[in-house]
Amino acid sequence: MSVFTHPIRPRAIANWLTFVAALIVLIVVVGGITRLTESGLSITEWKLVTGILPPLSDAAWQSEFTKYKQIPEYQQINQGMSLAAFKFIYFWEYIHRLLARLIGFAFAAPLVWFAWRRAIPPGYGWRLVGLLVLGGLQGVIGWWMVSSGLAERTDVSHFRLATHLLLALFILGALTWTILDLRGLARDAGSRPARLSVLSFTTALILFVQLLFGAFTAGLNAGLVTNEWPLMNGKFFASEVLAVRPFFDAVVNDPAMIHWIHRWWAWVTVAALILLARRARAAGSRAASVAIHCAFGVQILLGIATVMSGVELVLGVLHQLVGALLVIATVWGMHAVGQRPRGFRG
C-alpha cells in the first residue's frame, strides 16, 4: 500500500500517549485519596467486567456492605460504620478501579488502530506493546495489593502498595520518554531515540529510593509519627527504634525509621536533581531544568506542610500529585541529557 495511505504519524501517537499519561497522573491522585481516606478495601471482589457498574439498588448496596463487614478492617476498626459512610469510601475505590479500566481502553484501542493503519514508526511497536503489558500487570498487582488486606490484616501490605505505586510511576516515566522521542521524530525525521546516560540512571535510582520510602510512608501511615519538622518529637533521630528491632527490619517496617529516611533522603534526591537540571540546561533544555527545580521545590514544601498538618487530606493528595509531576520533569531532564545529534552513531 502507498505510504500516503498509511503515513507514519509520530505526532498523533505522541498526542494520544500524552492523554494516557494525563489519565495516569489522575489515577495516581485518586489513588492517594483512596489511601488517605482508607477506602481501598471497601470493594472486596475483583470483577473485571461486571465491576464496571456500581451498586444500583438498596439491595445491591446492602450486599456490598455485608461483604465489607466480613473483613478485619470493618471488624477491628470500622465496627458500627453507617451505610452512608461506607458509600463514601466505596465511591473512591470504585472511581479508582473505573479509571484503571478507562486507561486500559484508552491505551489498547488506539494502539490497535495505529497498528492497523501502519502509522507506528519503526522501532516503537514493541515498546508500545510492552507498555500495554505493564498496564495489564498493574491491574493484577492492584488486586494482589487489595487481597493482602482482606483476610488477616486491617490494611494492605505496604510492600504491595509500594509495588503498585512504583509501577504506575515507572509506566508514567516510560510514557513520558516515549512521548519525547516521538515529538523529536515529528520535528525531524532523522531524529533518534535518546539514550540513558550514567548521570540520568544514577538520578533515577536515587529518586526511586525516595519514592519507595514515600510509598512505605503512605502504606504504614508513617506521616503520623510526628507533626514536627525538622525534628521528630523533639529529636533528630528516633534512636530507640534500633533498641527494639534489627536495623534492616526497622528500615523496611518501622514507621518512625521510614519517616526519617523519607524526609532526609529527600535532600540527597534534591542534590541529584540539581545536577541533572544543570546538565539538561547545558544540553539546551532550559525548560526541563526549570520544571525540575519547580517540581522538587514545591514537593519539599508540600512534604513539610503535610507532616506539620498531621497529614491533612488536601496536602497529602497534592504531595502525591506533585510526586507524579516530579517524575515527569525528571524524565524530561534525563531525555534532554540523552538526546543524540542527527547522524550520531554509536
Secondary structure by P-SEA (a helix, b strand, c coil): cccccccccaaaaaaaaaaaaaaaaaaaaaaaaaaaaccccccccccccccccccccaaaaaaaaaaaaaccccccccccccaaaaaaaaaaaaaaaaaaaaaaaacaaaaaaaaaacccccccaaaaaaaaaaaaaaaaaaaaaaaaaccccccccaaaaaaaaaaaaaaaaaaaaaaaaaaaaaaccccccccccaaaaaaaaaaaaaaaaaaaaaaaccccccccccccccccccccccccccccccccccaaaaaaaaaaaaaaaaaaaaaaaaaaaaaccaaaaaaaaaaaaaaaaaaaaaaaacccaaaaaaaaaaaaaaaaaaaaaaaaaacccccccc
